[in-house]
Amino acid sequence: MYLRYYGLNEPPFSITPDPRFVHLSERHRDALAHLLFGIDKGGGGGFVQLTGEVGTGKTTLSRLLLEQLPEHARIALVLNPKQNAIELLETICEELRIDIAGKRGSAKGLIDALNAYLLHAYAQGLRVVVLIDEAQNLPADTLEQVRLLTNLETDTQKLLQILLLGQPELRSLLARPELRQLAQRITARFHLQPLDVRETDAYLRHRWRVAGGTRFPFDAKAVQRLHRRSGGVPRLLNVIAERALLAGYARDAVGIDKTLIDLAADEVLPPAMQPHHWRWVAVAAAVAAIATLGFAALQLRGSTDATKPAAPSAVVAASPLDPAAKVPPATVLDAAALVQQITTTGSSPVAGWEHLLRLWKLPATSIAVTPAGGCTPGNRSDVHCVQGRARLEILTALDRPLLLRLQAGNTPAWAVLLGTDARSVRLLLGKREVQVDRRVLLTHWNGDYAALWVGQADVPPTAAEISAFQSARGLPADGVAGSLTLMALANGLPGPHLLRVLE
């Protein structure tokens, strides 16, 4: 109906999956890399977990994964997880084309057949993978059966790799005490976040071009409003954009502005996603207000006296270096070389903070470095400091450069986290930019970090909105604006972001 009017060959924002329209953001590429790494390497078996909100592209990634399977991989795809343990075993065997005649209904018979298949595949150098989509719907007894499948092994090798794809509820499910054994076997976790404004614009333009469009009809404010009303969720972007084009056609509008976006969103979004329920999408604007209300509880923990903040020991000097300047490729360090670099760099955090300030384009008076390696804010009310301990997956999801406290023997050293992907990280350690395998990093880092962010705000969001935001960003959904949540809230504000180590 509107195709000829806008010069299109086909609908650009159909919600049906079409490989031609796939546009992978950096987040999607990272997620796909995690899944492929889990199949190809995988740490010797166990679980890889990928979560994301409804409509963020998990199913699309699973389709791409199937198209890019290594030649030595054999995969069982489980699309309907609402099965009991016996039914799941039968489904896996059927997907792997295992003859289970006479064994149906028998857990022992099915597991024996699967084990024989896995041993034969192992002898041939094959890697066997089970991918379970919508895994949050797995019953608890079925999940326990899934865990027991990872006990199929030789003396040196797990025989089965399991990929769990699901909505954020999967994380809550696996956090139950009775499933802690399964949770401990997860070797890699990735939470697929919604698109940011820049990625939203690229996503819309890509689909427009594939559909044959030339003149992109959405102006900048329309794209921003589209992002806000959809929360950056690709499926909702498609639904709202499609309806906005129909509205534009009906009104003889060549361009689509934010007013048409709002009309379309009001029509297609359910009441729970209308503006008064979507403040959490723009919750980054509330960072400073939350910090004002709760920052006393987030005092740096480096002081030996828990009732007093650490005293500044040094003021970081400003640097004329341009953080956007092109840098040479990073040196790849193995475990021994990383130890040597840590020992050479020494324990002072000042150089790391200098570089971090340059990335944020902040003056020397913005912070003061504490003896524990963190910072205290200086003369700017919009600069906030934090120091704590967290997993690498959580910190990289914040998508901000920050400091990691490394340790080699008795020697500590502070490195700037500059970039990351599924396999490695890029660090500034001393004066060298280096690339280190994630597993090597984890042998010399216990989770200690320090960071800063910049932001102002007006009204803080409610606990429910914070919890929804945390769930969407892969953080513990406790409804409390703790240090990691505050940094995540500021993610949509201006400032530096992490590089992607691999192209």
N, C-alpha and C positions, 0 to 999 in steps of 0.2 A: 504493500500500500504506500509506504513512504520511501521505498527504495529508489525509484526513479527520481523523486523529488530531491533526494540528497546525493544522487549520482552513485548509488551503490549497486553491486552485483548480487549481494545476498545480505541477510541480516547480520550485522556485526556483533550483536550482543546476545545471541542465542545462548541459553543455558545448557543446551545439549553438548556433550563433549565432542570436540573436533580437533584432531591433532594439528591442523593448519592454524588454528587460532591460539595455540598454547604460547603463552608468554611467561617465561620464567624470570621472576625477580631474583635478586641476590639471595633472598631468604629461601626461595624455592630451590635454587641451585645448591645451596648449602644442604637443604633437607635431602635432595636427591643424592648428593654426595655421601651423606650419612648412610642412606639405605644401600647404595652401591658398595660402600666400604664394609657395611655389615655383611653383605653377601660375599664379597671378594676376600676380605681379611677376617673381620668379625671377632677377633680376639679368641678364636678357638671355640666358638659356639656360644650359646646363651641367647639373650634377647636384645633386640634393638627396638626402641620405642619412639614413635613419631606421633605427636599429638597436634591438634589445631582446632580452632573453632569451626563450626559448620560453614561450609562454603569457602574455606581458605585454600582448597586445592589438593587435599590429601588423596582423593581418588584419582585426580589427574596425574599426580606424582606416581601413584601405583601403576597406572597405565604406561607412563614413560619408563618406569623401572622394568616392566615386562619387556618393553622394546629394546632395552639396553642390557639385558641379562648377559653375563659372561658365558662363553661357550661351555664352560665346565660346570655351570649351575643347573640344577633341576629344582623347580619350584612348585609348591602346592598352594593354590590360591583359595582362601576361605572367605567368601563374600557374605555368608549368612552365619554369624557367630552364635545365634540363639539356638544352640544345640546342646544336648547333654554330652557327657564325656564319650560315650560309645559312638554317638552320631558324628562327633568331631573326628574321632579316630577313623571311622569309615570314610568320611569326606577326604581326609588327608591321603589315605591309601588310594582312593579312587583318583584323586588328582595326580598322584605319582604313578598311576596305572599299575598298582600292585594287585596281584590276583588274591582276592580275599574270599573266594568261594568256600563256603563251609565254615567261615570264621566270623561271619556277621553276628553281632550281638554279644560277642565274647571279647572282653578287654584283653585277656591274655593272648588269645589267638591273633587279634589285630596287632598288638604290640610286638609279638614274635615275628609276624610277617613284615612289619615296618623295620624292625631291627635287622632282619636278614637283608632287606633291601638296602639299608643304610651301610651295612658292612660291605656289601657288594659294590655300592657306589664309591665308598672310601677306597677300596682296592683299585678302582679305576681312576682315582684322582678327581672324582666329582664332588661338588658341594651341594648339599640338599638344604633347601630353605622352605619354611612354611610362612606365608604372609597372611595374616588375619586382619581383614578390614573391619571397621566399626567394632573394635575389640572391647570397647566399654560395655558392650551388650553381652559379653561372655558371662555365663553363670559362674558362681564361685567354685563349684565342684569341677566345672569344665576347665577353669583356669588352673586348678590344681593338677588336672591331668596334663595340661599343656606344660606345666613346670616339670612334671615327671618325665616328659619326653626328652628333656635336656639331660637326663641321666643316661641316655643311650650314648655310649662312648667306648673308645678303646682305652688302652693304658695311657695314651698320650694325647688323644684328640676327641673333642666333642663331635658327634656325628650329625647334629642337626642345629641349624641356625633359625631362630624364630623372629619374625618382624611383626610388631604389634602396631597397627595404625588405629587411631581413635580420637574421639573428642576429648576436651579437657577432663571430663569425668573419669577417663581412664586413669589419670594420675591419682585422683582421689580413691579410686577402686584399689589401686596397687599400694596405696598407703595404709590399707587396713592391716592390723596386726597379724591376722591369720594368713595374709599373703606376703608377709615380709620375706619369706624364703625366695619367692619369685622375684620380688623387687630387688633383692640383693644380686640377682643374676643378670640384671639389665646392664649391659656393657656400654651402651650409648643411648643418650636421650636427646631428642630435638623437638622443640615446640615451634610449630609453623605459625608465625605471627601474621596479622593482616598487613596489607600494603601501606606504606607511608604515602604522603601526597605526591612526591616525585615519582614513586613507582606506580601510583594510580594513574598519573598522566601518561606514563610510558605504556602502561597496560591498555588504556583506552585508545591511544594512537595506534598501537600495534594492531588491535582488532579492526580498527577503522581502515587501515591500509590493506589488510588481508581481504576485507569485504569489498575492496575496489574503490574506497573513498579517497578523494584527493583533498578537498578543503575540510579540515577538521572543524566541526561546528561548535564544540564546547569552548567557551572562553575560560580564562584563568580562574575567575571567581566561580564559574560553574563547576570546574574540576574540583576546586577546594570544597565546594558545598557537596558535591557528589561523594568525595572522600569522607566528609564529616557525617553525612546521613547514612552511608553504608558502613562506616567504621573501617573502611579499607578491605572489606571482605569481597573477593572477586565475584562471587555469585550474586551478591546484592548490588554490586556495581553494574552488572549486566542487566538485572531486572529494572533498576531505576533508570539507567541510560536508555534502555529500550523504550520504556514508557515516556521518557522525556522527548525522544525523537517523534513518537506518535503525537504528543502534545504540540510539538513544534510544527509538524506537518498540518495538524488541524487548524493552527493559527497562522499558517503561511509564514512561519518564522524561519529565516535562513540560518540564524545562529541560535544556540541554546544558552540561555543565561541562568543564573542561580534561581530566579523566580520559577522557571519551568522545572528545574531540578526539584525544588521544594514541592511543587504541585504533583510531580510524578512520585516522589517519595511518600507524600501524604496518602497517595492513592494505593500504593503497592505494599508499603511496610505495615506489619501488624501493629496494633496499638502499643504493645510493649516496647516497640522500637521507634516510637514517635519522639520528637525533640525533648519533651520533659523527662523521658526515660533515658536519654542518650547523653547526659552531661558527662558521663565517664569517658566517652570517646574524646572529648575535648578537655579531659581532666588535667592535662599537662599545665593548663593555665592556673591550676590551683596549687602548684608545688610550693611556692613560697609561703602561702597561707598555712598549709599543712606544716611546713617546717617551723613556722613561727609558733604554732600551737604545740607541736610535739618534739621539737628539736632538742629540748632538754633531755629527753630520753635517749637521744642518739649521740651523746657526747663520746668523743674518741676514747677507746678503751686502752690506749697505750699508757696512760698514767698509772703509777703504782698506787695512788690514792684515788679510789673509785668515786669519791665525793667531790673531787676537784678536776677541772680540765687540765690537760697537759700544758705546760708552759712552753712558749715558742723558744726554739733554740737558734733558728736562723731564718733570715728573710730571704726569700728567693729573688734572685736578680732577674731583671728582664733580659731578653735576648733579641738581637736584630734578625735572627734567622727566620726565613719565611717557611711556615709549616706546610705550605702548598707546593714548595719547590720539589722538583723531581729528584728522587733519591736513587742510588744504584741498587741493583738486586741485593737482597739480604744473603748473608753467608749461612749456609746450612750447617748446623752443629749437631754432632752425635752426642751421646751421653758424656763421654770423656771430655770433649771440647767444651761442653756446657759447664762442667765442673771447673775447668780451667778459666773460663770467662768469668764465672761468678767469683772465683778467688781473686782474679786480677782486678775486677771492678771494685770490690770492697763493699762496705756497709752503708755508706752515706746515701741518703735518699734525695739529697738536694739536686743533683744533676737530673734525676728523673722528674722531679717537680718542675724544674726549669723548662724541660721539654714539654711537659703537660700544659704549663701556662702558655707556652708559645702556640700550642695547638688550639687552645681556647682563646688566644689573642687577648690575654689578660695582663695587666701591669703587675709589677713586683709587689705593690702594696695590697694586692687582692688577698693574699694568704700569708701565713707564717708556718714554717715546717716545725712539727713537734719532734721530741726525741724518739718517739716510737715510729716515726716515719709518716704519720698522717699530717693533717694541716688544720689550722684554725683560721676562720675567715678574718680578713683585714678590714679595710675601710669601705667595703661594698656590701650592702644589705642583700643583694641578689646572688651572692656567691655562697655556696654551701659545701661543707666538707663532710666526708664520711670515711670510716675505717672499720673493717670487720673481717669476717670469714665466710666464704661461699664457694659453691662448686663452679667449675669453669663454664659449664653450660649456662648457668644462671647469669654469670658476669658477661659472657659474650652475647647473650640475648639483650642486654642493655644497650649494645651497639655503641659504646663510648670507650675511648682510650682511658686506661687507668693504670695504677701501679700494682705490681705483684711482688710480694716479698719472697725471694728465692733463698735456698739454703744449700750449701755444699759443705758438709762436715760442720765445723763451728763458725763458718763464714757466711753471713747473710749478705744479700745484695738486692737492691730494688730495681726492677725492670719495668719499662713502659710497655703495656700491651697495645700494639699498634694494629694488629689484624689477626684474622683467624679463618679457618675453614674446617672441614670435617676431620682433617688429618693432622694439621700442624698449626702453629701460631707464629706470628711475627712479633719480635720484641726489640726494643731498644735497650741494650744492656751495656752500660758505660757509654762509649761513643760508637758502638757498633750496632747496626741493625742485623739481627740474626733470625733465622727460621729454625724452629725446633719442633720435632714430632710431639704431639700431645702427650703420648705415653712417657716420653723422656721428661717433659716438663713436670708431670705429676709426681715423678720420683724426687723432685727438688722443690716442690711447692705444696704447702699444706692447706692452701685456700686463703691465706692472709692477703688482703688487698687494701688499697687506699684510693680515694677518688674525689673529684669535685664536680659540681654542675652549677649551671647558672639559670635562674628563673625568677619571675615575679608572679603574683597571683592576686585574686580577689576573694572568692568564696571557696572553701574546701569542699570536696565531694563527701557524700555520706559513706558509711561503712559498707553498705551494699554495693554502691558504685565502685568503691575501691576494690572490693572482693571480685566484682565482675571484671575490672581492669586487670587485676592480678591473674585471674584465670586465663584471660586472653593473651597475657604476656608470658605465661609459663612460670609464674611465681606462686609460692604457697598462698592460697586464697583464704587468708585469715581475716581480711577486712581491716587490717591495721597498716597504717602508712609508715612502715619501717624504712630503714635506710635504703634497701634495694628497691622498694616500691617507689620511694621518692625519686631515685635516679631514673627508674622506668617512666615515671610520670613526666619527667623533663625530657624524655627522648624526642618528643615532637618539636621541641624548641630549638633555636639555632645553636650550632656548636659542632665540634668534630665528631666523626663517626669512624668505626673500625674499617680498615682496609680488608679486602678479600685476598687471602694469600695466593690462591690459585685462580687462574682465569677461567 
